[in-house]
Amino acid sequence: MKMPLPQGVPTLRAKRTQNLTRPDNVFCSEGFLDFFISCNAYPARVPGTTDHFPIISVIDLVPPVKVVEERWDWKAVNWEEMNEVLAEEMEAVPDPEGYASAGEVEEAIEAFDAAVWRAVEKVVKRIKITTRSKRWWTPELATARKEKEKLARASYRQRDVPESPIHEQYRVARNTFSARIKMARERHWREWLAQVDGEDVWTAGQLMKGASSD
């Protein structure tokens, strides 16, 4: 076995002493070593409250193409604007004076449907998602993560100055970020549970059963 992670790279900072150590290693077969472009630990990207550094390896492989889909971003809709635009679009739909045939009913339904979709296309934005997209992720979390990583880099630069206030600032930011993620996940879970019906009830039951067994 070979070691892609360079010798001497620390992978952990002890919470109590702030000492840097290397309890983690990366192994691969000799034949696979040539595929590594880089392998390193990143103290500034520590997630949550762990004291281990993430180890990121860049490997020269051809991954499968991720399927990117688009969907309507209903959460970001300005509903006051939506109501105004929809009212304008509905003005173009003629008022019925009674339907003489099934064909006229069908035409009225199509006109109403077209008006709704014109309003949707004018107001509702479309976002791209992949199989790895986190539906509970928010722009606020992205901003908080950037701030946490900024403080992490500053804390790492001051690692030889344990009395520096930056270490406490980073600790608070890291814990706050973890708490925000937990709250976002819980909020998304409750919102999803509130609208489940039909076959989704069985899915929710299976998910809750899996959560209780962890």
Short mmCIF file of the C-alpha atoms (twelve columns), coordinates in Angstrom:
data_MODEL
# 
_entry.id   MODEL 
# 
loop_
_atom_site.group_PDB 
_atom_site.id 
_atom_site.type_symbol 
_atom_site.label_atom_id 
_atom_site.label_alt_id 
_atom_site.label_comp_id 
_atom_site.label_asym_id 
_atom_site.label_seq_id 
_atom_site.Cartn_x 
_atom_site.Cartn_y 
_atom_site.Cartn_z 
_atom_site.pdbx_PDB_model_num 
ATOM 1   C CA . MET A 1   0.000   0.000  0.000   1 
ATOM 2   C CA . LYS A 2   1.086   3.570  -0.734  1 
ATOM 3   C CA . MET A 3   0.473   6.844  1.114   1 
ATOM 4   C CA . PRO A 4   -0.779  9.705  -1.133  1 
ATOM 5   C CA . LEU A 5   -0.995  12.152 1.809   1 
ATOM 6   C CA . PRO A 6   2.428   13.837 2.100   1 
ATOM 7   C CA . GLN A 7   4.537   13.095 5.141   1 
ATOM 8   C CA . GLY A 8   4.279   15.635 7.963   1 
ATOM 9   C CA . VAL A 9   0.842   17.008 7.052   1 
ATOM 10  C CA . PRO A 10  -1.244  17.301 10.293  1 
ATOM 11  C CA . THR A 11  -4.833  16.024 10.188  1 
ATOM 12  C CA . LEU A 12  -6.127  16.972 13.661  1 
ATOM 13  C CA . ARG A 13  -5.994  19.882 16.097  1 
ATOM 14  C CA . ALA A 14  -6.665  18.815 19.703  1 
ATOM 15  C CA . LYS A 15  -9.498  20.867 21.187  1 
ATOM 16  C CA . ARG A 16  -7.895  21.191 24.625  1 
ATOM 17  C CA . THR A 17  -4.214  21.720 23.809  1 
ATOM 18  C CA . GLN A 18  -4.530  22.931 20.196  1 
ATOM 19  C CA . ASN A 19  -1.654  20.591 19.330  1 
ATOM 20  C CA . LEU A 20  -1.446  19.443 15.719  1 
ATOM 21  C CA . THR A 21  -1.152  15.692 15.187  1 
ATOM 22  C CA . ARG A 22  -1.660  13.170 12.415  1 
ATOM 23  C CA . PRO A 23  -3.897  10.254 13.446  1 
ATOM 24  C CA . ASP A 24  -5.417  9.971  9.952   1 
ATOM 25  C CA . ASN A 25  -3.800  8.479  6.882   1 
ATOM 26  C CA . VAL A 26  -4.746  7.799  3.283   1 
ATOM 27  C CA . PHE A 27  -3.770  4.528  1.641   1 
ATOM 28  C CA . CYS A 28  -4.085  3.282  -1.909  1 
ATOM 29  C CA . SER A 29  -2.658  0.530  -4.052  1 
ATOM 30  C CA . GLU A 30  0.625   1.137  -5.832  1 
ATOM 31  C CA . GLY A 31  -1.083  1.007  -9.208  1 
ATOM 32  C CA . PHE A 32  -3.651  3.629  -8.207  1 
ATOM 33  C CA . LEU A 33  -1.117  6.124  -6.813  1 
ATOM 34  C CA . ASP A 34  -0.388  7.559  -10.269 1 
ATOM 35  C CA . PHE A 35  -4.006  8.694  -10.573 1 
ATOM 36  C CA . PHE A 36  -3.622  11.134 -7.645  1 
ATOM 37  C CA . ILE A 37  -3.217  14.753 -8.730  1 
ATOM 38  C CA . SER A 38  -3.128  15.968 -5.123  1 
ATOM 39  C CA . CYS A 39  -3.945  14.833 -1.590  1 
ATOM 40  C CA . ASN A 40  -3.895  17.248 1.334   1 
ATOM 41  C CA . ALA A 41  -5.574  18.213 4.623   1 
ATOM 42  C CA . TYR A 42  -7.508  21.488 4.837   1 
ATOM 43  C CA . PRO A 43  -7.797  22.982 8.361   1 
ATOM 44  C CA . ALA A 44  -9.792  25.958 7.066   1 
ATOM 45  C CA . ARG A 45  -12.591 23.700 5.845   1 
ATOM 46  C CA . VAL A 46  -13.346 21.822 9.058   1 
ATOM 47  C CA . PRO A 47  -17.103 21.055 9.069   1 
ATOM 48  C CA . GLY A 48  -19.239 21.342 12.179  1 
ATOM 49  C CA . THR A 49  -17.556 20.816 15.535  1 
ATOM 50  C CA . THR A 50  -15.096 18.057 14.667  1 
ATOM 51  C CA . ASP A 51  -11.397 18.455 15.408  1 
ATOM 52  C CA . HIS A 52  -10.278 16.393 12.399  1 
ATOM 53  C CA . PHE A 53  -9.278  18.203 9.212   1 
ATOM 54  C CA . PRO A 54  -10.996 17.190 5.978   1 
ATOM 55  C CA . ILE A 55  -8.642  15.392 3.619   1 
ATOM 56  C CA . ILE A 56  -9.332  16.141 -0.037  1 
ATOM 57  C CA . SER A 57  -7.884  14.047 -2.824  1 
ATOM 58  C CA . VAL A 58  -7.979  15.105 -6.462  1 
ATOM 59  C CA . ILE A 59  -7.901  12.023 -8.664  1 
ATOM 60  C CA . ASP A 60  -7.549  11.907 -12.440 1 
ATOM 61  C CA . LEU A 61  -10.640 9.866  -13.284 1 
ATOM 62  C CA . VAL A 62  -13.603 10.389 -15.597 1 
ATOM 63  C CA . PRO A 63  -16.699 10.576 -13.350 1 
ATOM 64  C CA . PRO A 64  -20.203 9.834  -14.597 1 
ATOM 65  C CA . VAL A 65  -22.052 12.868 -15.901 1 
ATOM 66  C CA . LYS A 66  -24.336 14.376 -13.287 1 
ATOM 67  C CA . VAL A 67  -27.913 14.794 -14.430 1 
ATOM 68  C CA . VAL A 68  -28.930 18.428 -14.049 1 
ATOM 69  C CA . GLU A 69  -32.621 19.204 -13.897 1 
ATOM 70  C CA . GLU A 70  -34.511 22.454 -13.647 1 
ATOM 71  C CA . ARG A 71  -37.459 23.107 -11.359 1 
ATOM 72  C CA . TRP A 72  -39.566 26.057 -10.303 1 
ATOM 73  C CA . ASP A 73  -38.247 27.888 -7.238  1 
ATOM 74  C CA . TRP A 74  -41.594 28.232 -5.478  1 
ATOM 75  C CA . LYS A 75  -39.979 29.136 -2.140  1 
ATOM 76  C CA . ALA A 76  -38.588 32.384 -3.549  1 
ATOM 77  C CA . VAL A 77  -41.862 33.545 -5.145  1 
ATOM 78  C CA . ASN A 78  -43.122 37.046 -4.391  1 
ATOM 79  C CA . TRP A 79  -46.796 36.135 -4.085  1 
ATOM 80  C CA . GLU A 80  -48.029 39.733 -4.186  1 
ATOM 81  C CA . GLU A 81  -46.315 40.158 -7.544  1 
ATOM 82  C CA . MET A 82  -47.635 36.770 -8.639  1 
ATOM 83  C CA . ASN A 83  -51.226 37.783 -7.840  1 
ATOM 84  C CA . GLU A 84  -50.860 41.056 -9.765  1 
ATOM 85  C CA . VAL A 85  -49.382 39.393 -12.849 1 
ATOM 86  C CA . LEU A 86  -51.952 36.603 -12.751 1 
ATOM 87  C CA . ALA A 87  -54.781 39.156 -12.567 1 
ATOM 88  C CA . GLU A 88  -53.363 40.912 -15.641 1 
ATOM 89  C CA . GLU A 89  -53.124 37.638 -17.540 1 
ATOM 90  C CA . MET A 90  -56.658 36.660 -16.569 1 
ATOM 91  C CA . GLU A 91  -57.971 39.879 -18.135 1 
ATOM 92  C CA . ALA A 92  -57.082 38.376 -21.516 1 
ATOM 93  C CA . VAL A 93  -59.292 35.365 -20.812 1 
ATOM 94  C CA . PRO A 94  -62.862 36.051 -22.050 1 
ATOM 95  C CA . ASP A 95  -65.633 35.803 -19.472 1 
ATOM 96  C CA . PRO A 96  -67.869 32.825 -20.211 1 
ATOM 97  C CA . GLU A 97  -71.563 33.380 -20.833 1 
ATOM 98  C CA . GLY A 98  -72.389 29.737 -20.605 1 
ATOM 99  C CA . TYR A 99  -70.943 26.798 -22.464 1 
ATOM 100 C CA . ALA A 100 -72.819 25.424 -25.431 1 
ATOM 101 C CA . SER A 101 -70.669 22.347 -25.816 1 
ATOM 102 C CA . ALA A 102 -67.947 20.244 -24.238 1 
ATOM 103 C CA . GLY A 103 -65.547 21.792 -26.725 1 
ATOM 104 C CA . GLU A 104 -66.186 25.280 -25.342 1 
ATOM 105 C CA . VAL A 105 -65.553 24.019 -21.813 1 
ATOM 106 C CA . GLU A 106 -62.248 22.539 -22.973 1 
ATOM 107 C CA . GLU A 107 -61.283 25.818 -24.659 1 
ATOM 108 C CA . ALA A 108 -62.048 27.769 -21.476 1 
ATOM 109 C CA . ILE A 109 -59.921 25.401 -19.397 1 
ATOM 110 C CA . GLU A 110 -57.036 25.712 -21.849 1 
ATOM 111 C CA . ALA A 111 -57.286 29.528 -21.827 1 
ATOM 112 C CA . PHE A 112 -57.256 29.592 -18.015 1 
ATOM 113 C CA . ASP A 113 -54.325 27.162 -17.868 1 
ATOM 114 C CA . ALA A 114 -52.362 29.214 -20.411 1 
ATOM 115 C CA . ALA A 115 -52.934 32.405 -18.390 1 
ATOM 116 C CA . VAL A 116 -51.665 30.754 -15.214 1 
ATOM 117 C CA . TRP A 117 -48.523 29.458 -16.897 1 
ATOM 118 C CA . ARG A 118 -47.780 32.818 -18.513 1 
ATOM 119 C CA . ALA A 119 -47.866 34.353 -15.036 1 
ATOM 120 C CA . VAL A 120 -45.661 31.586 -13.636 1 
ATOM 121 C CA . GLU A 121 -43.068 32.039 -16.372 1 
ATOM 122 C CA . LYS A 122 -42.955 35.799 -15.756 1 
ATOM 123 C CA . VAL A 123 -42.611 35.656 -11.968 1 
ATOM 124 C CA . VAL A 124 -41.242 32.291 -10.830 1 
ATOM 125 C CA . LYS A 125 -37.547 31.638 -11.352 1 
ATOM 126 C CA . ARG A 126 -36.159 28.273 -12.377 1 
ATOM 127 C CA . ILE A 127 -33.203 26.745 -10.548 1 
ATOM 128 C CA . LYS A 128 -30.911 23.917 -11.552 1 
ATOM 129 C CA . ILE A 129 -30.612 20.923 -9.263  1 
ATOM 130 C CA . THR A 130 -28.596 17.713 -9.329  1 
ATOM 131 C CA . THR A 131 -28.857 14.456 -7.447  1 
ATOM 132 C CA . ARG A 132 -26.500 16.005 -4.870  1 
ATOM 133 C CA . SER A 133 -28.556 19.130 -4.310  1 
ATOM 134 C CA . LYS A 134 -29.622 19.716 -0.708  1 
ATOM 135 C CA . ARG A 135 -33.180 21.003 -0.725  1 
ATOM 136 C CA . TRP A 136 -32.750 22.387 2.809   1 
ATOM 137 C CA . TRP A 137 -29.735 24.505 1.806   1 
ATOM 138 C CA . THR A 138 -30.301 28.274 1.816   1 
ATOM 139 C CA . PRO A 139 -28.344 31.363 0.697   1 
ATOM 140 C CA . GLU A 140 -28.031 32.313 4.381   1 
ATOM 141 C CA . LEU A 141 -26.259 29.017 5.092   1 
ATOM 142 C CA . ALA A 142 -23.900 29.637 2.183   1 
ATOM 143 C CA . THR A 143 -23.002 33.044 3.630   1 
ATOM 144 C CA . ALA A 144 -22.507 31.562 7.104   1 
ATOM 145 C CA . ARG A 145 -20.248 28.840 5.698   1 
ATOM 146 C CA . LYS A 146 -18.054 31.406 3.933   1 
ATOM 147 C CA . GLU A 147 -17.721 33.391 7.167   1 
ATOM 148 C CA . LYS A 148 -16.876 30.228 9.121   1 
ATOM 149 C CA . GLU A 149 -14.207 29.221 6.611   1 
ATOM 150 C CA . LYS A 150 -12.770 32.747 6.651   1 
ATOM 151 C CA . LEU A 151 -12.429 32.579 10.440  1 
ATOM 152 C CA . ALA A 152 -11.003 29.061 10.167  1 
ATOM 153 C CA . ARG A 153 -8.210  30.301 7.922   1 
ATOM 154 C CA . ALA A 154 -7.493  33.184 10.288  1 
ATOM 155 C CA . SER A 155 -7.477  30.823 13.277  1 
ATOM 156 C CA . TYR A 156 -5.079  28.474 11.508  1 
ATOM 157 C CA . ARG A 157 -2.701  31.352 10.761  1 
ATOM 158 C CA . GLN A 158 -2.749  32.201 14.486  1 
ATOM 159 C CA . ARG A 159 -2.295  28.582 15.593  1 
ATOM 160 C CA . ASP A 160 0.928   29.469 17.415  1 
ATOM 161 C CA . VAL A 161 -0.870  32.193 19.396  1 
ATOM 162 C CA . PRO A 162 -3.388  30.284 21.560  1 
ATOM 163 C CA . GLU A 163 -4.494  33.449 23.396  1 
ATOM 164 C CA . SER A 164 -5.628  35.111 20.142  1 
ATOM 165 C CA . PRO A 165 -9.382  35.945 20.233  1 
ATOM 166 C CA . ILE A 166 -9.752  34.623 16.693  1 
ATOM 167 C CA . HIS A 167 -9.844  31.056 18.001  1 
ATOM 168 C CA . GLU A 168 -12.921 31.781 20.126  1 
ATOM 169 C CA . GLN A 169 -14.551 33.645 17.239  1 
ATOM 170 C CA . TYR A 170 -13.989 30.639 15.000  1 
ATOM 171 C CA . ARG A 171 -15.351 28.237 17.632  1 
ATOM 172 C CA . VAL A 172 -18.529 30.298 17.998  1 
ATOM 173 C CA . ALA A 173 -18.969 30.585 14.223  1 
ATOM 174 C CA . ARG A 174 -18.433 26.843 13.775  1 
ATOM 175 C CA . ASN A 175 -20.980 25.929 16.455  1 
ATOM 176 C CA . THR A 176 -23.473 28.479 15.136  1 
ATOM 177 C CA . PHE A 177 -23.125 27.107 11.612  1 
ATOM 178 C CA . SER A 178 -23.735 23.564 12.833  1 
ATOM 179 C CA . ALA A 179 -26.835 24.708 14.728  1 
ATOM 180 C CA . ARG A 180 -28.167 26.510 11.659  1 
ATOM 181 C CA . ILE A 181 -27.745 23.390 9.532   1 
ATOM 182 C CA . LYS A 182 -29.633 21.333 12.105  1 
ATOM 183 C CA . MET A 183 -32.454 23.889 12.195  1 
ATOM 184 C CA . ALA A 184 -32.643 24.077 8.386   1 
ATOM 185 C CA . ARG A 185 -32.864 20.306 8.084   1 
ATOM 186 C CA . GLU A 186 -35.533 20.082 10.757  1 
ATOM 187 C CA . ARG A 187 -37.556 22.916 9.190   1 
ATOM 188 C CA . HIS A 188 -37.385 21.282 5.753   1 
ATOM 189 C CA . TRP A 189 -38.388 17.929 7.236   1 
ATOM 190 C CA . ARG A 190 -41.431 19.445 8.987   1 
ATOM 191 C CA . GLU A 191 -42.475 21.321 5.844   1 
ATOM 192 C CA . TRP A 192 -42.244 18.121 3.824   1 
ATOM 193 C CA . LEU A 193 -44.226 16.151 6.402   1 
ATOM 194 C CA . ALA A 194 -46.957 18.807 6.355   1 
ATOM 195 C CA . GLN A 195 -47.643 18.238 2.666   1 
ATOM 196 C CA . VAL A 196 -47.206 14.460 2.298   1 
ATOM 197 C CA . ASP A 197 -50.126 12.461 0.994   1 
ATOM 198 C CA . GLY A 198 -50.809 9.219  -0.803  1 
ATOM 199 C CA . GLU A 199 -47.694 7.153  -1.416  1 
ATOM 200 C CA . ASP A 200 -45.532 9.756  0.360   1 
ATOM 201 C CA . VAL A 201 -47.033 8.641  3.679   1 
ATOM 202 C CA . TRP A 202 -45.336 5.262  3.276   1 
ATOM 203 C CA . THR A 203 -42.042 6.993  2.359   1 
ATOM 204 C CA . ALA A 204 -42.272 9.206  5.457   1 
ATOM 205 C CA . GLY A 205 -42.902 6.155  7.634   1 
ATOM 206 C CA . GLN A 206 -39.841 4.391  6.255   1 
ATOM 207 C CA . LEU A 207 -37.666 7.470  6.775   1 
ATOM 208 C CA . MET A 208 -38.809 7.881  10.382  1 
ATOM 209 C CA . LYS A 209 -38.233 4.193  11.022  1 
ATOM 210 C CA . GLY A 210 -34.691 4.522  9.675   1 
ATOM 211 C CA . ALA A 211 -34.034 7.645  11.753  1 
ATOM 212 C CA . SER A 212 -35.119 5.970  14.974  1 
ATOM 213 C CA . SER A 213 -32.793 3.020  14.427  1 
ATOM 214 C CA . ASP A 214 -29.622 5.099  14.031  1 
# 
